[in-house]
Amino acid sequence: MDAYFRFDDQWAHHTISSARTGSPESRVVHNRSQRDPNEIIDTFTPAEGTVEYVFLGAAYKSLAPTSWVSMPKPEAGLIQPCAWGGVQDVAGRR
């Protein structure tokens, strides 16, 4: 998915790719800025376990001591298909 948003003089242009596999499913989302090659956020949510993993590109290096960080999964499990990265716009058009 290619997303472009403009608010006055500010704008964002990102390419977002998403995939899911398995049952229960695992998900991966690649979010790449078309303006700044250092602005990268990748997320991996494995089917098993209580955490998901996030890769923070160079633009975010001040946020964590390493590029890969983890955080707890939502208590309800994986979010609904129309609410995860790369799918929101498509799901909203059905």
TIMI-2910 file (N, C-alpha, C, CB; in pm, 1 decimal, decimal comma, always signed):
<rs>
+----------+----------+----------+----------+----------+----------+----------+----------+----------+----------+----------+----------+------+
!      n_x !      n_y !      n_z !     ca_x !     ca_y !     ca_z !      c_x !      c_y !      c_z !     cb_x !     cb_y !     cb_z ! resn !
+----------+----------+----------+----------+----------+----------+----------+----------+----------+----------+----------+----------+------+
!    +83,7 !   -114,5 !     +0,0 !     +0,0 !     +0,0 !     +0,0 !    +89,9 !   +123,0 !     +0,0 !    -96,1 !     -1,5 !   +119,9 !  Met !
!    +51,1 !   +222,1 !    -74,1 !   +122,5 !   +348,3 !    -79,2 !    +32,3 !   +453,6 !    -15,7 !   +162,0 !   +386,8 !   -226,5 !  Asp !
!    +80,7 !   +519,6 !    +89,5 !     -1,1 !   +618,1 !   +160,7 !    +65,3 !   +754,7 !   +155,7 !    -24,0 !   +575,0 !   +307,0 !  Ala !
!    -13,0 !   +855,8 !   +122,0 !    +36,2 !   +993,5 !   +117,2 !    -63,0 !  +1081,4 !   +191,7 !    +55,6 !  +1042,9 !    -30,6 !  Tyr !
!    -13,5 !  +1157,2 !   +289,1 !    -97,8 !  +1246,8 !   +366,6 !    -32,8 !  +1384,3 !   +370,7 !   -120,7 !  +1192,1 !   +509,9 !  Phe !
!   -113,1 !  +1488,2 !   +360,2 !    -61,1 !  +1624,8 !   +367,9 !   -147,5 !  +1707,3 !   +462,7 !    -56,7 !  +1690,4 !   +227,3 !  Arg !
!    -81,0 !  +1776,4 !   +554,7 !   -145,1 !  +1867,7 !   +647,6 !    -68,8 !  +1999,7 !   +639,5 !   -146,9 !  +1809,9 !   +794,7 !  Phe !
!   -128,0 !  +2097,9 !   +573,8 !    -63,3 !  +2227,1 !   +551,2 !    +72,0 !  +2205,1 !   +483,7 !    -46,1 !  +2304,8 !   +685,2 !  Asp !
!   +181,7 !  +2246,6 !   +549,4 !   +314,1 !  +2230,4 !   +489,4 !   +381,5 !  +2098,9 !   +526,9 !   +402,3 !  +2344,8 !   +530,1 !  Asp !
!   +315,7 !  +2017,5 !   +607,0 !   +371,6 !  +1890,1 !   +650,1 !   +311,9 !  +1777,2 !   +566,8 !   +345,5 !  +1866,5 !   +800,8 !  Gln !
!   +395,2 !  +1679,6 !   +528,4 !   +342,3 !  +1566,3 !   +453,8 !   +421,6 !  +1440,3 !   +484,1 !   +344,2 !  +1595,1 !   +304,0 !  Trp !
!   +356,1 !  +1329,9 !   +466,4 !   +416,7 !  +1198,8 !   +487,0 !   +383,9 !  +1111,9 !   +366,9 !   +366,7 !  +1132,7 !   +619,3 !  Ala !
!   +479,2 !  +1034,8 !   +323,7 !   +460,7 !   +942,7 !   +211,8 !   +529,3 !   +811,8 !   +248,7 !   +518,4 !  +1001,8 !    +77,4 !  His !
!   +449,1 !   +708,2 !   +271,2 !   +499,7 !   +579,7 !   +316,9 !   +449,9 !   +466,9 !   +227,1 !   +458,1 !   +554,4 !   +462,0 !  His !
!   +532,1 !   +363,0 !   +216,6 !   +490,4 !   +238,5 !   +154,1 !   +482,3 !   +135,0 !   +265,9 !   +589,9 !   +193,5 !    +38,8 !  Thr !
!   +365,7 !    +71,7 !   +276,8 !   +341,7 !    -24,1 !   +383,7 !   +308,1 !   -159,1 !   +321,3 !   +227,3 !    +24,2 !   +478,0 !  Ile !
!   +383,0 !   -261,3 !   +362,7 !   +358,2 !   -398,2 !   +315,9 !   +324,5 !   -483,7 !   +437,6 !   +482,8 !   -456,6 !   +238,0 !  Ser !
!   +221,8 !   -567,5 !   +424,3 !   +178,4 !   -651,8 !   +535,3 !   +159,5 !   -794,5 !   +488,2 !    +48,5 !   -598,4 !   +597,0 !  Ser !
!   +181,9 !   -886,9 !   +578,9 !   +157,0 !  -1028,4 !   +548,6 !   +117,6 !  -1100,2 !   +677,3 !   +283,0 !  -1095,7 !   +483,8 !  Ala !
!    +42,6 !  -1205,7 !   +660,4 !     +6,5 !  -1290,5 !   +773,9 !     +9,6 !  -1434,4 !   +726,9 !   -134,0 !  -1253,0 !   +831,9 !  Arg !
!    +35,5 !  -1525,4 !   +820,6 !    +40,6 !  -1666,4 !   +786,6 !     +7,7 !  -1749,2 !   +909,7 !   +178,8 !  -1704,6 !   +730,1 !  Thr !
!    -43,0 !  -1868,7 !   +885,4 !    -67,3 !  -1964,1 !   +992,7 !   -200,8 !  -1950,1 !  +1060,7 !    +37,6 !  -1951,9 !  +1093,1 !  Gly !
!   -226,6 !  -2048,0 !  +1148,7 !   -346,8 !  -2048,2 !  +1229,2 !   -312,9 !  -2117,3 !  +1361,7 !   -465,7 !  -2119,8 !  +1154,9 !  Ser !
!   -294,8 !  -2045,1 !  +1469,8 !   -314,1 !  -1900,9 !  +1481,8 !   -209,7 !  -1826,5 !  +1397,5 !   -305,5 !  -1857,0 !  +1630,3 !  Pro !
!   -242,7 !  -1705,8 !  +1359,2 !   -160,0 !  -1635,7 !  +1263,0 !    -49,1 !  -1552,2 !  +1324,8 !   -245,0 !  -1549,0 !  +1180,1 !  Glu !
!    +58,2 !  -1540,4 !  +1247,7 !   +166,5 !  -1447,2 !  +1275,4 !   +154,5 !  -1335,7 !  +1173,1 !   +308,1 !  -1517,2 !  +1269,4 !  Ser !
!   +200,0 !  -1214,6 !  +1210,2 !   +189,3 !  -1100,5 !  +1119,3 !   +321,2 !  -1025,3 !  +1112,6 !    +76,4 !  -1006,2 !  +1163,8 !  Arg !
!   +347,0 !   -968,4 !   +995,3 !   +462,5 !   -881,7 !   +977,3 !   +417,4 !   -759,7 !   +897,5 !   +579,9 !   -956,8 !   +905,3 !  Val !
!   +468,2 !   -642,8 !   +935,4 !   +436,0 !   -518,0 !   +866,3 !   +566,0 !   -443,2 !   +842,3 !   +334,7 !   -430,7 !   +948,7 !  Val !
!   +590,4 !   -404,0 !   +717,3 !   +706,6 !   -322,5 !   +680,6 !   +654,6 !   -183,4 !   +645,4 !   +787,6 !   -386,3 !   +560,1 !  His !
!   +703,6 !    -81,3 !   +714,6 !   +661,3 !    +56,7 !   +691,7 !   +784,5 !   +137,1 !   +652,4 !   +591,4 !   +117,7 !   +818,9 !  Asn !
!   +787,1 !   +187,7 !   +528,0 !   +902,8 !   +259,6 !   +473,5 !   +862,5 !   +399,6 !   +428,4 !   +964,8 !   +181,6 !   +355,8 !  Arg !
!   +935,6 !   +500,7 !   +473,4 !   +913,1 !   +637,0 !   +429,2 !   +970,9 !   +654,9 !   +289,0 !   +975,8 !   +738,1 !   +528,1 !  Ser !
!   +898,2 !   +722,1 !   +202,4 !   +949,0 !   +753,8 !    +69,2 !  +1030,8 !   +882,7 !    +72,2 !   +833,0 !   +766,5 !    -31,0 !  Gln !
!  +1022,0 !   +958,5 !   +180,2 !  +1097,3 !  +1083,4 !   +195,4 !  +1231,6 !  +1061,3 !   +261,9 !  +1017,1 !  +1183,7 !   +275,6 !  Arg !
!  +1237,7 !   +974,7 !   +361,9 !  +1357,9 !   +954,3 !   +441,7 !  +1387,4 !   +804,6 !   +452,2 !  +1341,8 !  +1017,3 !   +582,7 !  Asp !
!  +1493,5 !   +755,6 !   +387,2 !  +1522,7 !   +612,7 !   +390,2 !  +1557,3 !   +560,7 !   +530,3 !  +1636,3 !   +582,9 !   +296,3 !  Pro !
!  +1586,3 !   +649,0 !   +625,5 !  +1614,9 !   +606,8 !   +762,5 !  +1488,6 !   +589,9 !   +845,9 !  +1706,5 !   +706,6 !   +829,0 !  Asn !
!  +1375,2 !   +630,9 !   +792,8 !  +1248,6 !   +622,4 !   +865,4 !  +1181,1 !   +490,0 !   +831,1 !  +1155,5 !   +743,0 !   +830,9 !  Glu !
!  +1216,9 !   +388,7 !   +909,2 !  +1168,7 !   +251,4 !   +889,0 !  +1113,1 !   +200,2 !  +1021,3 !  +1283,3 !   +157,5 !   +836,2 !  Ile !
!   +997,2 !   +137,3 !  +1014,1 !   +943,4 !    +65,8 !  +1130,1 !   +888,1 !    -66,1 !  +1078,9 !   +832,4 !   +149,9 !  +1205,3 !  Ile !
!   +944,2 !   -176,6 !  +1126,9 !   +893,9 !   -309,8 !  +1094,7 !   +840,2 !   -371,6 !  +1222,1 !  +1004,9 !   -399,4 !  +1031,1 !  Asp !
!   +727,5 !   -439,6 !  +1211,8 !   +675,3 !   -510,3 !  +1328,3 !   +655,4 !   -656,7 !  +1294,6 !   +543,2 !   -447,6 !  +1376,3 !  Thr !
!   +685,6 !   -741,5 !  +1391,0 !   +661,5 !   -885,2 !  +1377,4 !   +584,7 !   -929,5 !  +1500,3 !   +795,7 !   -966,2 !  +1361,3 !  Phe !
!   +468,4 !   -985,6 !  +1476,5 !   +384,8 !  -1037,0 !  +1584,5 !   +371,4 !  -1187,8 !  +1565,2 !   +244,0 !   -966,9 !  +1586,8 !  Thr !
!   +449,0 !  -1265,5 !  +1641,2 !   +440,0 !  -1411,4 !  +1627,6 !   +309,5 !  -1463,2 !  +1686,1 !   +559,1 !  -1479,6 !  +1696,4 !  Pro !
!   +265,7 !  -1575,5 !  +1633,6 !   +141,0 !  -1636,0 !  +1682,5 !   +152,8 !  -1674,8 !  +1829,7 !   +104,5 !  -1759,7 !  +1598,4 !  Ala !
!   +266,4 !  -1725,7 !  +1867,6 !   +286,8 !  -1773,1 !  +2004,6 !   +359,7 !  -1666,5 !  +2086,3 !   +366,7 !  -1906,0 !  +2005,5 !  Glu !
!   +345,8 !  -1674,1 !  +2216,0 !   +418,2 !  -1584,4 !  +2305,0 !   +336,4 !  -1462,9 !  +2343,8 !   +546,3 !  -1540,2 !  +2240,6 !  Gly !
!   +396,5 !  -1381,4 !  +2428,4 !   +325,5 !  -1266,3 !  +2483,6 !   +381,8 !  -1133,1 !  +2435,3 !   +329,9 !  -1271,0 !  +2633,9 !  Thr !
!   +482,3 !  -1137,1 !  +2345,7 !   +541,9 !  -1012,0 !  +2298,5 !   +540,5 !  -1004,7 !  +2146,4 !   +685,5 !   -998,2 !  +2350,5 !  Val !
!   +546,9 !   -881,3 !  +2096,7 !   +570,2 !   -857,7 !  +1955,1 !   +699,9 !   -779,2 !  +1943,0 !   +450,1 !   -781,2 !  +1888,4 !  Glu !
!   +759,1 !   -781,9 !  +1824,7 !   +889,8 !   -722,8 !  +1803,6 !   +880,9 !   -609,4 !  +1703,1 !   +989,4 !   -828,2 !  +1756,4 !  Tyr !
!   +959,1 !   -504,2 !  +1727,5 !   +959,1 !   -386,6 !  +1640,9 !  +1102,9 !   -352,9 !  +1605,0 !   +889,0 !   -265,4 !  +1709,6 !  Val !
!  +1128,7 !   -335,9 !  +1474,0 !  +1257,8 !   -288,4 !  +1427,3 !  +1246,1 !   -138,9 !  +1402,8 !  +1303,6 !   -363,9 !  +1298,3 !  Phe !
!  +1331,6 !    -61,7 !  +1467,8 !  +1331,2 !    +83,1 !  +1455,1 !  +1447,6 !   +124,7 !  +1365,2 !  +1340,9 !   +151,7 !  +1594,8 !  Leu !
!  +1417,0 !   +190,3 !  +1254,3 !  +1520,9 !   +237,4 !  +1163,9 !  +1605,1 !   +346,9 !  +1226,6 !  +1459,5 !   +287,3 !  +1035,5 !  Gly !
!  +1707,5 !   +391,1 !  +1155,0 !  +1804,0 !   +488,4 !  +1206,4 !  +1738,8 !   +618,0 !  +1254,5 !  +1905,5 !   +520,2 !  +1099,7 !  Ala !
!  +1627,4 !   +657,5 !  +1196,2 !  +1559,9 !   +780,7 !  +1238,2 !  +1510,6 !   +773,1 !  +1381,9 !  +1443,2 !   +810,4 !  +1146,0 !  Ala !
!  +1497,0 !   +652,4 !  +1435,1 !  +1442,9 !   +632,7 !  +1569,4 !  +1547,5 !   +582,6 !  +1669,0 !  +1327,9 !   +535,3 !  +1564,0 !  Tyr !
!  +1676,9 !   +591,7 !  +1634,4 !  +1781,4 !   +532,0 !  +1717,7 !  +1788,3 !   +589,4 !  +1859,0 !  +1914,1 !   +549,9 !  +1651,2 !  Lys !
!  +1735,3 !   +709,2 !  +1879,0 !  +1739,3 !   +767,3 !  +2013,5 !  +1632,7 !   +708,4 !  +2106,2 !  +1721,6 !   +917,7 !  +2005,1 !  Ser !
!  +1541,4 !   +627,4 !  +2052,7 !  +1431,0 !   +575,0 !  +2133,6 !  +1466,1 !   +449,6 !  +2212,9 !  +1314,5 !   +545,4 !  +2045,2 !  Leu !
!  +1569,9 !   +376,6 !  +2169,7 !  +1602,8 !   +250,6 !  +2235,2 !  +1751,6 !   +220,8 !  +2216,5 !  +1516,0 !   +134,7 !  +2179,1 !  Ala !
!  +1808,3 !   +140,1 !  +2305,2 !  +1950,6 !   +108,9 !  +2293,9 !  +1984,7 !    +15,5 !  +2176,7 !  +1997,9 !    +46,7 !  +2422,0 !  Pro !
!  +1885,1 !    -53,9 !  +2122,5 !  +1906,9 !   -142,5 !  +2007,1 !  +1800,2 !   -113,3 !  +1902,3 !  +1903,3 !   -293,6 !  +2049,5 !  Thr !
!  +1825,5 !   -159,4 !  +1780,3 !  +1726,9 !   -138,9 !  +1673,0 !  +1601,9 !   -222,9 !  +1693,0 !  +1788,6 !   -171,5 !  +1538,0 !  Ser !
!  +1619,0 !   -344,9 !  +1748,2 !  +1504,4 !   -432,0 !  +1772,7 !  +1459,0 !   -414,2 !  +1916,9 !  +1539,7 !   -580,9 !  +1743,7 !  Trp !
!  +1330,7 !   -390,8 !  +1935,5 !  +1272,6 !   -380,4 !  +2069,1 !  +1151,2 !   -473,3 !  +2074,5 !  +1232,7 !   -231,6 !  +2103,3 !  Val !
!  +1107,7 !   -503,3 !  +2194,1 !   +987,0 !   -585,9 !  +2208,2 !   +890,9 !   -514,3 !  +2300,3 !  +1020,6 !   -728,5 !  +2263,0 !  Ser !
!   +764,8 !   -549,9 !  +2284,5 !   +661,2 !   -494,9 !  +2372,0 !   +551,4 !   -598,4 !  +2387,2 !   +604,2 !   -360,9 !  +2315,9 !  Met !
!   +474,4 !   -588,3 !  +2494,7 !   +368,2 !   -687,6 !  +2516,3 !   +263,3 !   -682,0 !  +2405,8 !   +301,4 !   -665,4 !  +2652,5 !  Pro !
!   +213,2 !   -799,6 !  +2371,8 !    +98,8 !   -806,1 !  +2280,4 !    -25,2 !   -756,1 !  +2354,3 !    +77,0 !   -952,2 !  +2226,6 !  Lys !
!   -124,7 !   -707,8 !  +2281,1 !   -249,4 !   -671,2 !  +2348,3 !   -307,8 !   -792,8 !  +2420,8 !   -351,8 !   -614,5 !  +2246,4 !  Pro !
!   -368,0 !   -770,3 !  +2534,6 !   -424,0 !   -882,0 !  +2612,5 !   -528,4 !   -959,5 !  +2535,0 !   -484,9 !   -830,8 !  +2741,2 !  Glu !
!   -598,4 !   -894,1 !  +2446,3 !   -702,4 !   -960,8 !  +2368,1 !   -644,4 !  -1042,0 !  +2252,1 !   -800,8 !   -858,0 !  +2314,6 !  Ala !
!   -512,7 !  -1041,4 !  +2237,6 !   -451,1 !  -1114,1 !  +2126,9 !   -432,6 !  -1022,4 !  +2007,2 !   -536,0 !  -1236,1 !  +2088,0 !  Gly !
!   -417,9 !  -1081,2 !  +1889,4 !   -397,7 !  -1001,4 !  +1768,4 !   -519,5 !   -915,1 !  +1741,5 !   -368,6 !  -1092,0 !  +1647,4 !  Leu !
!   -493,2 !   -793,7 !  +1697,6 !   -603,7 !   -703,6 !  +1667,7 !   -677,8 !   -750,3 !  +1543,4 !   -553,1 !   -560,0 !  +1649,0 !  Ile !
!   -795,9 !   -700,4 !  +1525,7 !   -879,2 !   -740,5 !  +1412,8 !   -813,1 !   -705,7 !  +1279,4 !  -1016,1 !   -673,8 !  +1422,2 !  Gln !
!   -842,0 !   -780,8 !  +1173,8 !   -776,1 !   -758,6 !  +1044,4 !   -784,9 !   -615,3 !   +992,6 !   -835,3 !   -849,9 !   +942,8 !  Pro !
!   -892,9 !   -545,2 !  +1016,4 !   -906,0 !   -409,1 !   +963,6 !   -835,5 !   -305,7 !  +1049,5 !  -1051,4 !   -372,5 !   +951,0 !  Cys !
!   -762,1 !   -347,8 !  +1150,5 !   -696,7 !   -251,7 !  +1239,2 !   -544,9 !   -266,1 !  +1243,1 !   -751,3 !   -266,1 !  +1378,0 !  Ala !
!   -485,9 !   -349,8 !  +1157,5 !   -340,5 !   -362,5 !  +1161,1 !   -277,3 !   -300,4 !  +1037,5 !   -300,0 !   -509,4 !  +1172,6 !  Trp !
!   -149,7 !   -263,6 !  +1051,8 !    -77,4 !   -186,8 !   +951,9 !    -87,8 !   -239,6 !   +809,8 !    +63,5 !   -180,4 !   +989,6 !  Gly !
!   -118,4 !   -152,2 !   +717,1 !   -127,7 !   -188,1 !   +576,4 !   -264,4 !   -236,1 !   +533,9 !    -28,6 !   -292,3 !   +545,5 !  Gly !
!   -353,1 !   -260,2 !   +628,9 !   -484,4 !   -314,0 !   +595,8 !   -596,6 !   -212,9 !   +623,5 !   -509,1 !   -442,2 !   +674,5 !  Val !
!   -571,8 !   -113,2 !   +709,6 !   -677,2 !    -20,3 !   +749,6 !   -747,5 !    +43,4 !   +631,2 !   -620,1 !    +87,1 !   +837,4 !  Gln !
!   -671,7 !    +98,7 !   +538,2 !   -733,8 !   +167,7 !   +424,2 !   -814,8 !    +73,7 !   +337,4 !   -628,0 !   +235,2 !   +339,9 !  Asp !
!   -763,8 !    -44,2 !   +312,5 !   -834,8 !   -141,6 !   +228,4 !   -962,9 !   -187,2 !   +297,5 !   -744,3 !   -263,6 !   +197,2 !  Val !
!   -955,1 !   -217,6 !   +425,2 !  -1072,3 !   -265,3 !   +498,5 !  -1179,2 !   -159,0 !   +507,0 !  -1033,4 !   -310,1 !   +637,9 !  Ala !
!  -1139,0 !    -32,9 !   +516,9 !  -1234,7 !    +75,3 !   +525,6 !  -1313,1 !    +97,2 !   +395,8 !  -1163,7 !   +201,2 !   +563,6 !  Gly !
!  -1265,4 !    +40,8 !   +286,0 !  -1331,8 !    +59,3 !   +155,9 !  -1425,8 !    -54,8 !   +119,9 !  -1228,2 !    +74,0 !    +47,1 !  Arg !
!  -1434,9 !   -157,2 !   +205,6 !  -1521,2 !   -269,4 !   +170,1 !  -1665,9 !   -231,7 !   +181,6 !  -1492,2 !   -389,3 !   +257,3 !  Arg !
+----------+----------+----------+----------+----------+----------+----------+----------+----------+----------+----------+----------+------+
</rs>
